[in-house]
Amino acid sequence: MNLKNLLLAVSLMLIATPSFAQAPRVQNALDYLTQEASSLGLVAADIADVSVTDAYTSRRSGATHVYLRQRVGGIEVVGSEMTVNVGRNGRVFHTAGQMISGLGSRIAPQKPSLSALSAVGTAASLVGIRSMPTLRQSEVSLGADQATKFSLNGLDDNPVLAKLVYKQDAIGVYHLSWEVVLALSTQTAYWQVHVDARTGEEVARLNLTIEESVVSPAENGALSAAADSFYPFEPAEHAMAALAPFVTESQYRAFALPVESPNHSTPPAPADGRTLNLAPEDATASPFGWHDTNGAAGAEFTDTRGNNVDAHKSGVRPDCGASLHCDFLADFSMSPINYVPAATANNFYLTNVTHDIMYQYGFDEASGNFQENNYGNGGLGSDGVNALVQAPGNCNATMGTPPDGSNPTMSMFLCNIGNPDTDSDFDEGVLVHEFTHGTSNRLTGGPANVGCLSNQEQGGEGWSDWYGIILSMEAGDAGPDVRGVGTYFLGQPTNGPGVRPQPYSTNFGVNNVTYANLPTQVIPHGVGWVWASMLWQATWEVVNAYGYNPDFYDASDSAGNIVMLNLVTEGMKLQPCSPGFVDARNAILAADAALYGGIHTDLLWAGFAARGLGFSASQGSPFSITDGTAAFDVPPPPGGTLDLSCTPVNPTIIIPPTGGTYMYDIRVDNNTGVSQTFDLWFPILGPSGSHVGGPFTRTLAPGGSFLKTVTQKVPGGAAAGAYKHTCNVGTFPGTILDTDLFSWTKAAPFAPGSELAGELIADWSTDAEIEAELGSADPAIESASRVGVPETAELMGAYPNPFNPTSTISYALSERGPVELTVYNTLGQRVAVLASGVEDAGSHNVQFDASNLPSGVHVYTLRAEGQLLTGRLMLVK
């Protein structure tokens, strides 16, 4: 990362941050906060000053994730975060986190007496940095927070960050504080420190470097002298040479996924089971290859550094030659210090592969991934992974993750438990584990806020374990198999327990941990083990039902392991800052609704419930592991104790004589006594048509209400007869928890100059009728014809979904114009054109008949009014 790139990134950030409020979906999130303030327990003063700390649109779901934080006097309040997730249609479909009620009365605006530079010096001293290099202020915000970046004169390093925030101390008192982020390459740990801006006293500190040590501090470092003492010469064919013309056929000898380690390869260690992997770069995630940084054809480096990772030992990198053939010798019967180039190449290969795979599931530039050059795809660059090979230490591995725009450092160690010593650079479970700490810290709460996984009940260690074992899943694996993490690194057999109290398995005879065991676990590793055990149980519910795909890059496939990679990654974006296990579970369920229409919900519930995170489970405070309650139940079936009900609010209907769109309002009340997530949708029976929209997913607190305006188009001259409308509340698809029905009748077709109006004359649940009254036209009739017509083209979904063999796709137009509605399979082949031509403004319903198509996911696209809108359908035969 150079100073020029840093200044460019800072400039872009300072320009981009205010523009969040101008983005339509960000504005939708802010509008939601205003509209729902009362139900969130907030008053106008609580949300009068809200900061958008991050906002981006997910590549997989199309949802926009908006991360909000309250401010007092323009200064952010740490701990007041809320995540608001807005769907493609502009509607909020999931929220997480809770803002603070009455915040203004708890914090009196204050002024700092300590400068940012003084605060940096104090923070460095507090964490044991005895000598800070010379700093130069490179950027400072004009806002109240005085956000400042300091660069190191003449050095290529991460900036030191400082800004004013309000931060609680250990007893709950708010302090105006300088939030300082120290992530220099010379540090052994990265830190976020809060220093009182008036007194200079420490308020709080957070170590941004996560360790996995399985030995005592006294033992750690035992290998440092030996590890640094010998760096063998490379084979002559890989010696430094003059650059030759760029050759695209790169090669890397390494253990290729899903091979987990030298012990898991064929043949196993001490034989060399590595394979030569030809041109493995993914064209989407790494479009200019792994050795690029300038975004133009041709490698900038012929050694083990590039856009996504710089892998080296003590600053030394093996050279792969102009042809990029990273093929180095290894002898696994010897100590790894004898084949450092091979270890460095394996680290470089595996870190890049992990980057490219995770890119497919939405850990990309906008969401804060690790790249020097973001190629114009959003986010902040200058933050490829600094990967330290055979770092000084023993039986450990670490990942330090500063905010987006600063380089993380991943340190891989040797371990002397076995004979010979082992190297975590060759253990996929350990390396992917560390990489995932960066992923979970950047995705939870937004890429600018990497302190969101510091609470006690959080799954950081669990996500890291889970990604390591699912990316090494192979065909023929089964849920009851024994899966330990780091078995090679710890000198264990392949079926060893790894670094956790028990290995991962769906067999309760092997792993019997549940949510009820959480209070007895060590923080954070034991806590993460519980979370990963739950995830692994849910994973096999989905894999057993939907199968396995060995192509981890095919994120659009419907196989179970691919689905779970999508759900877990998207779920981290949906969850709140400081998530407990129930928060994380709910985020995964919301991700399933956003990505797949909720078709895996029952399977996910079965997996979570088996490990005690069932429907009635309560997490208590996410800052404690002792106040949760385990439950092993799933949501009740129809006819159970659930009591969600529809109520008409504004049933008056006015329809112009030429036909048009009318609306009516429905309120859904939650009388269950517990928080509920439900779907609301509106099939229409009778001559007027069919499905009008939904499902509309919403989470309600006990006693909460949700108001929804429903629109329906009726043609001019509609025939006499009964027109019935149902309001269904429940899970989607298929589980209806409550149904209310009303109908209206008319004696004759509409006549010119007449209107249809009526009023509710009985309770909906008794099939009330709205009686037609003919009368003269009213000026309100013309405006009523525009009710429900969107401001721009809108794709409202498909019903039913999943389906067999037909489903109705609904959309609405704001004006008359050309339309094309097309369906594609997952190979990108067009399988149907459902609409092509000019259509009127208003709602439209088109049936898709898939009788002659095989089961699987289909994508439908609507081209109208200069937009391309997309949706997904699941055909199940």
N, C-alpha and C positions, 0 to 999 in steps of 0.2 A: 504494500500500500504506500503510495508516494503522496507528498504534500499537495501536489496539483490535483490528484484524484480526491483527496480529502476535502480541499476547498470547494471543488465542484459538488461533492456530495452534500456538504453543509449548505451551499447555496440552494441546491435543489430542495433540501429539506425545509429551509426557511421559507422558500416560495410555496412549497406544496402544502405545508401544514394549514395555513388559513383557508386554502381552497377546499378542504374537506367539506366545509359547510355548504359549498355550492353544488356538490354532487347530489343528484336527486335522491339516491338511496340513503345517503348520510342524512339528508334533510328529513327523509321518512323516519329514520331512527330518532332524530331529535323531536320530530312532531309526535311520535309515539310516546316519548317521555313526557311531553306536555299533556297529551290526551289521557294518559294513564297515571298521571301523578297521584291522584287520590287512591287508586287501587294499590299503588306502590308505597303508600304511606308517606308521601312527600307533599310539601306545599310549594307554592310558586317560588318562594325565596330559595328553596333547596336546589332548584334547577335553573335559577336565573343566570348562573355562570357555570357552564359545563364545557370542559375541554374534550375535543376529539383527539385522543392520543395516537390512534391508528385507525385506518379504514382501508380495506381492500376487498376485491371480489375473488372468490374461490374459483379456480379453473375447473374443478370437478362438479360442484353443485350449482355454480352460477350465483350462489348466495353472496351477499355483501356483509362482511363482518365489521361492525362498527364498535370501537372500544372507547368508552366514555369515562370521564373522571370529573368529580366536582371540584370547583375552585372557590376560594375566598379571596376577593380582591385581586383576581387574575392569577392567583397562585394555586397550583394543584394540591389536593389533599390526598396523601397516600392512604389507601384503604377504602376509598369511596368509589371503586371501579364498578362498572356495569358493562356487560357485553350485550349488544342488540344485533340480531341477525335478520337481515332483510332478504326476502326471496326475489326471484327473477321478476315477479309481478309487482314488486314494490311494497309488498305487505310484510310486516314483521311476523315471523313464524316461530321465533324462539328467543328468549332472553335469559340471562343468567347474571347472578351477582345482585347486590343490593346497595343502593346509595344510602347516605346517612341522613336521617330526618333531623331537622333543627340544627343543621351544621353551623349556620351563621351565629347562633347563640352560644355555641361551644368554642368558637375560635374568634378571638379579637384580632383584627388586622394588625400586623406588626411590621417594623422596618428593620432591615439587617444593619448591624454595626461592623460585621466581619466581611472582608472582601472575599470574592471567589478564590483568588490566588491564596490567601491566607487559609481558607477552608481546605484547599487541596493539601497544603503543607501539613495542617493538623491531621487530616485524614490519613496521609501517608505515615505520619509518626505513630498514629494509633494502631496501624496494622503492621508495624515493624519495618517499614521502608526507611532506612536510615539516611539515605542520600538520594534525593530526587534530582534528576537531570534538569537542565535549564529549560524552562517552559516559555512559550511565546503564545500570547492570546491570538487565536486565528479568527474566531467569530464570536459575537455576543448578540443575544437577542435584545430587541428594543422593548420587549414585553416586561410585565411585572416580575416574571420569574428569573430575569437576567441570565438566561441559559447561555453558558460560555463553553467554548472549546479551546483547549490549550494544546499546541503542537510542540514537539520536541525539536529544537533547532538542529538541523543537519541530520536528523535520524528518521528512518523510515519505520514508524511505529504507530500504534493506536493513539488517538487523541485522549487527553484527560478531560472528562466531562464534569460540569458542575451546573446546578440550577437550584433555585429556591423552591421548596415545597413545605407543606405542613406535615409533620410526621409525629405519630404518637410514640412516647417512650414506654418502658415496660409497665408503668402503672396507669397508662391511658391518658397522660397529659400531652396535648399538642404543642409542638415547638416549631417555630419558624426555623427551618433547617436548610443548610446547603447539602444537597444530595450529590455526592462525589463518586464517580466511577473511575477506578484505577485499574487499567488493564494493559500494562506495559509488558513488552516481551521479556524484560529482565525480572519480572515478578514470578514467584513460584505459585502464587494464587492471585486471582482477580477478585477485586472487592468493590462493593457498593457501601459507602459509609455516609451516615447522616450526622452532620455536625451542627450544633445550635448556632444559628447565624448571629446571635447576640453575645453569647458567652464563650463560644468555642468548645463547649463540652460535647462529649459524644452522646448522641441520642440513640443510635442503633447502628449495627453493621451486619452485612450479609456477605458471606463468602460465595462468589459466583463460580468458583471452581469446585466441582463435585468429585469426591474421591471414592475409590472402590477397594481400599487397602484391606487385605485379609491377614496382615501381620501387624505386630506391635510397632509403635513409633521407633523404638530402639532398634528393631530389626530393619526397618525401612531405611534404605540408603546403604545397606551392606554391600550391594553390588556396584555402587556408584564408581568406585575407583577402577575396578576391573572393567566395567562397561565402557568407561571413557579412555581406557589406556590403549586400546588396540582397534584400529580401523584397517582391515586388510586391503591390499591392493586388488583392484578389479581385474578380471581377465583381460588379456591384451586386446581382444576384439571390441571391448567396451571402453577403451581408454579415450581420453578427451581428444577430439579431432576437429578439424575445420568443418564448418557447417556446409552441408551439401544441399541441393535443391530439395524442397519440401516433399516428403513421401507420406502419403495418407495411410498406408497399411501399417499402423502401429501394432506392436506385439508386447504382451506382458506375461511373463511366467509367474503364475500365482495360483492360489487355491480359489477356484471360481465358485460362486454361489450355485447351488446350495451347500457346497462342501464347507463344513464348519471349521475344520482344523486339520493339521497333519495326521492326527489320529483317526479322523473320520474319512480320510481320502482312500482311494484305491490305487496303489497299495498304501497301507498306513505307515506312519513313521515307525522305525527310523528310515524307511525307504522314502524317496522323494516322490510324492503323489501330486505335485503341482502340474498344471497344464499350461500350454502356450495359448493365450487368448488373443485372437486376431481382431484388430479394429473394434474393440468393445464399446467405444464411445456412443452414447445415445444422441441421435441427431437433434432431438428436441431439447433435451436438457443441456447438452454440451455441443452446440451447433458448430463450433470451430475446433473441436477436439479438446483433449485434456491438457495440452501444453500451451494453450493460447491465453493471452490476456488482452490483446488489442482489438479483437473482433474482426480480424482480417485473415484471409487464408495464409497459412504458414505458421509453424510453431515458433514461439518466442524463446522456448527453452527446450533443450534436449535431455535435461535431467528430470528428476522427479518433482517438478513444480509446474504449476499452471493456474488456470482460472479458479478451480475448486479447492485445491489443496497444495500445500508446499510440504512435502515429506522429506525429513532430513534427520541426521544424527549429529548433534553439536555443530550444525551449520554446514555439514558435508553431505553432498548428494551424489549418488552414482550417476554416471552419464550413460544414456541409452544410445548415443550416436545419432547422426542425422536422420537415420531411418526409423528412429524411435523404437528400437528393439530392446526392450527392458527385460533382458534374459540373463539372470545371474545365477551362479552356482550356490547350492545349499547342501549341507550334510547334517541331517537331523540326529545323527549319532553324536554330534559334537555340540559344544556350547554355542549359542546363537551369536556370540561376539565374533565368531569366526566367519559369519556370512551376513554381515550387516547390509551389503548392497541388495541381497535377495529379500531381506526383511523390509528394507525401505521400499523396494518395488512392490511387495505384497501390500504394504500399508497404502501406498499411492493408488494401486489398483482398486483395493477394497473400499477405500474412502470415496474414490470417484464413482464406483459402481453404486454405493449407497446413496450418494448425491443424486445420481441419475435416476435411480428407482424411486426415491422419495419425491423427486420432481413430478413423476407421473401422478402421484396421489395428492398433489397440491402444495408440497413444501417447495415453493418456487420463489422467484425474486420478490414479488409483491408481499409475500407472507414472511420474508426475512431469512431466506436461505443463505448459504455460504458461497459467495462468488466475488472475485475481484472486479469483474466487469459484468454488469447486469444486462448488457445488450439492449438497453432501452425498454426493458420489461417491468419497470417499476422497482420499488424498494431502493435500498442504499447498497452500493457495491463496496469495494475495498475491504471485503471480509471473508476471503477464502480461509479454509482451515489451516492453521499452523500445526502440523503434525510432527511431534517429536518422537523419533524412533529410538527404542532402547534408552529411554530417558533415565537419568540417575535415580535409583530407588529400587525397591524390591516388592514383588507381588502386589502391584498396584496399577491403577490406570486413572486418569483424571480428564475432565473436560471443563474448561473455563469459558463461559459464554457471556460476553458483554452485549450491549444493545446492537441492533442492526446498524451496519456501517463500520463496525470494529471487528478485528479478526479474533475468532475463538482460538484457543490453544488446546489441542488434544495430545496428552502425553501417554505413551505406551511403555510399559516397564517389562523387565525380566523378572522371573520368579525362580528361587532356588529350592523349592520344595521337592521337585523331582530330580532325576539324574539321567541325562544332563539337564541343565537349566532350561526353562521354557521361555518363550517370547510371545507377549500378547499381540504383537504385530501380526502373528499368524493365527490368532484365535478370533474368528468372526464374531462369536458371541460377545467377546469383550470389546472389540473395536466398534461394532455396530451399537453396542450398549452406550459407549461414550459419545458417539456421534448423535445418538438419539437424545441425550441430555441437552444438546444444543437445539435439537428439533423441538422438544417439549417446552423448553424455556422460551423459544422465539414464538411458538404458536399460541401458548396460553397467555391471554391478556394482551396480545399484540406484540410485534417485534421490537417495539421501543421500550417495552416494560418487561425486562427479564427477571424481575424479582417476584413473580407471581407463584412460584412453587417453593416458597419458604415456610408455608404452614405445615403443621404436623401431619394432618390427614391428607396427603397428596400422593399421587401415583408416579412421581418422577422416576424412581428406581424401577417401578413396575413397567412403565412404558418402555424403558430402555431394555429390560430383560425380554419383553414380549416381542419387540421388533427383531431382536437377535435370533429368537427361536423360530419366528414365523418366516423370516427370510432364509432360514436354513431348513425349512420343511421340505421333505422330498416325497415323491410319489410312493405310495405304499405305507407311509407313516400312519399311525392311528393315535387317537386321543389318549389311550392308556399307556402309550410308550413313555419311558423315563427320559426326560429332557432336562439336563443340568446345564447351567450357564457357566462357562469358563472351565470346563473339565480338563481340557488340554493344558491350559495355563497353570492349573493347580496340580498337574501331574496325576490326574485321576483317569480311570477308564472312561470310555464314552458313555457308559450308563451311570456315572458317578453323580453325586448330589450337586456338584458345582459349588457356587459361593453362597447358596441359600440353605436354610434349615432343612428343606425337603426339595427334591427336584420337581419340575412341573409335570403334571399328569392329570388326566381326568379320572384316574383310578384313585378312589379315596383311601385305598390301602397303601398307596404310595405318597399321596399328598392329600391330607384331610383338613387343610386350613380353611376357615370360613371367616366371614365378617365378625363373628362372635369372638374370634381369637385376636382381633386387632389390638385391644388394650394391653396385651402382653408382649407386643412386638417392639423391637429396637427401631428407633427413628434414625435415618429414613429407610434403611435397607430392608428391615423386616416389614415395615409398612408397605413398601413397594412390592415385596414378595406376595403379600396378601392380594393387592390389586392385580398383579400379573396373573395370579392363580385364577381370579375371577374372569379376567379377559381370556385366558386360555380355555376355560370351561365354555364360555360363550362362543369362542372361535370354533371349537369342535362341533358345537350344535349346528353352526352354519356350514362348516365344511362337510359334515356328514350328510347334510341335506342337499348341498349344491356342488359338492365335489372340489377338486383341486386342479389348479392350472400352474405348471412349472414356469410359465413365462411371467415373471414378476413385473415386466414392463407393460403388460397388457391391462392397464387399469380400468378399461371399459368392459372387461369380461365379467360374466356372472358367477364364476366359480367362487366357492366359499372363502378361500384364502385371499383372493383379490377383493371380494366384498369387505372382508374384515379390515384389510389394509386401508381401504377407502373410509370405512366408518370410524376407525380409531383416529386416523389423521384428521378427518373433518371434525370429529368430535372435539379434539383439542382446540380447534378454532372457535367452537360454539360454547365452550365452558367458561365459567367466570374466572377472574383472577382469584387465587387461593381456593381452588376447588376441593371439596371433599369427594368421597367415593360416590355418593348419591348424585352430586352435581355432574361428575364425570360419566356416570351411567346414563343420566338423563340426556347429556349432550350426545352420546352415541345413539340413543334412541331417536333424538331429533335429527341426527345426521342420516339415519335410515329413512326417515320421512322425507328429508330434502333430496336425497340421492336416489332412493328406490321406491318412493311411495309407501314406505313402511312395511314392505313385504317380508322382512326378516324379523319383525318385532316379536312375534311369539317365540322364535328360536332364541333371540337375545334374552328375553325374559326368563326362559327356561335355564339358560346358562348362568345368568346372574343369581337367580333364585336358588339354584343348587349350592351356591357358595355364600348364601346368607344375605345377598343384596337384592332381595325380592321386593315386591310391590309395597309392602308395609314397612320396609327398612327405613330407619331414620339415622342421619349422620350426626345430628347435633351440630356443634361448632366445628368447622373445618380446622380450627386451631387446637383441637384436642383429639386424642385417639381413644379417650375413655368414656365419652358420653354418647356414643352411637348405639343403636339397637338393631340387631340382626333380625331378618325375617326371610322365610323360605317360600313365600307365596308368590303367585303370579296374579296379574289383574283378574278380577272376577269375570266370569262369563256373563252373557246376557241373562237377565232375570235374577242376577245376584243382588248384592247390597248397594251397588252403585246407583246414585240418584242425581243424575244430571238432567235437567229438564229445559225444554224450549218454551218460550212464552212470547206471544205476539205483542208488539209494542205499538206499531202503527200499521194496522191492517187495511186502512182505506186505500182503495185502488181506483185510479182514474186512467181511462184508456181513450185516446183520441179515436174518432171514427175511421181514420185511415190505418189504424193499428199503431204499434209503437212499443216503447219500453216503459214498464211501470216498475215500481219498487214497493217493497214492504220490509219492515224492520223486525228482527228477531233477537231476543235476548236469551242467552243460555246461562242458567244459574247452577252453581256447584254447591250442592247440599250434602257432600260426602263426608265432611269432617276432616278430609286430608287433601293435600294438593293433588290436582289431577291434570293430565294432558289428554286432550280429546280432539276429535275431528268433527267438523260440522259440514254437512253437505245436503244438497237439495234436489233430489229427483222430482220430476214433475210427471203427474199422471193425467191422462185425458187428452183432449184434442189440441191443447196448446203447445205440446212438445214434450221434450224429455229433460235430461239433466241440464241444470243451469250453472253449476260451478262447484268448486271445492275439490278435495276437502280443505277446509280452513283450519289449520292446526293451531291450538292455543293451550297454554298452561294457565290454570286458574287456582288461586289459593282457596282454602275452605271459605265458603260464603261469597266468593267472588262472582262477578257477572261479566258477560261479554256481549256487546251489542254488534250485530251484523246487519247491514243493508243488503237485501237480496233483490236482484233485478231479473226481469223476464220479458222477452219480446213476444208480442201477440200480433199476428197478421191482421190487416184490415179485413172487414167483412167476416170475422170469425164466426163459425157456425154455432148454432144453439147447442147447449149441452153443459155438462158439469166439468169444471176445471179444478182438479185437485192438486194440492201442493203438500209435500211432506217435508218436515224438518227432522233430519236424522242426526243424532248425537252419538258418537262412539269411537271405537278404533277403526282405522281404515287400512285395509279393506275388510268388510264383512261382518264385523262385530257391532251390532247396533245396540246401544245402551238405552236409548229413549227415542220414541217416535211420536210426533204430534202431527195431526192432519187437519187441514181446513179446506174447504172448497167453496167456489162461487158458481152461480148458475146464471144463464141469460136465456130469455125466452125466444129471442130472434136475432138474426144477424145485425150487425151495426148498421145504422142508417146515417146518411150524411147529416151533419149537424147534431148528432146525438152523442151522449157520453155514457159511460158505465161507471157508476160510483156505488159504494156500499159501505156498510159498517159491520163490524163483528157483532153478531147477535147471540153468541154462545161461546163457551170455552172451546179452544181448538181441539182438545183431546176428545171431544164428543162430535167430531166431524161437523163443525159449525158451517153454516151456509152464509155467504154474503149475497144479499139479494140485489138484483139489478134494478136500477131506476133510470128510466129514459128521461132526458130533459134537454134543454138547449145547451149549445156549446158554451164553454167558458174560456176566458183568456188563459187560465191556468193550464188548459188542456195542451196547448202547444208546447209550453215549457215542460209539461210532464212527458212529452214524447222524447225529450232528451235525457230524462232521468236514467242513469245507469250507463249511458253511452260514455266510454272512456275518453280521456283526453288524447290518448294515442292508442295504437293497436295493442291488444292484450291477449295473451294466450292463457286460458283459464284452466287448462288441464284436461284430463281424460277420465272417463268413468264407464265401466269399472276398470280398475288397474291394480293388480294383474287381471287379465281377461282371457276368455276362451269362448268362442272364436272372435267375438266382436266387441268393440269399445267405441264410445262416442267422444270425439275430440271437440272441445268448445273453445271458441275465440270470439273476440269482439273488435269492431272497427270504429274509429272515431269519425270516419268520413267515407264516402263512396270512393272506391278505387280498386286497382288490380290486386289480386291475392293469389298466392300459390302455397298450398299445404301438401307437403311431401313426407313420406315415411322411408327411412333407411334402416338396413340391418347393421350389425356391429362391424361388418367389413366395409361399410361405406357404400354399399350397393343400394340403389333406389329400388324399393319393392312396391311402392304405390304412390300415385298422385291423386289426392283426395279432392283437391279444389284447384282450379286454374281459370282465372277470368276476373271480371269486374263484379264486385259485390257491394251491397248497400251498407251504410253505417248501422251499427247495432250488433246484437248477439247472433252467432251462427253455431250450429251443431252439425258435425259431419261424422258419419259412421265409418269405422275402419274394420273391414272384414278380413281376418287373417286365417281363414279356413285352410288355405293351401300353403301356409307357411309353417316352419318348424318352431318349436318353443325357443324362447330367448328374449333378449332385450332388443327393443327397437327404438329408434330416435325419430321424432317427428319435428319438422321445421315449418314455421310460418313466415313467409316473406310478405310484408305489407307495410305501407307507409314508411318505406325506407329502413325498416328494421328486419332483423333476422332473429326470430324467437324460437327456442327449442324446448322440447320436453321428452320424457322417457316413458316407454310402455313395456310391460313385462307380459309376454305371452306364455301361458302355462297350460300345456296339454296333457 
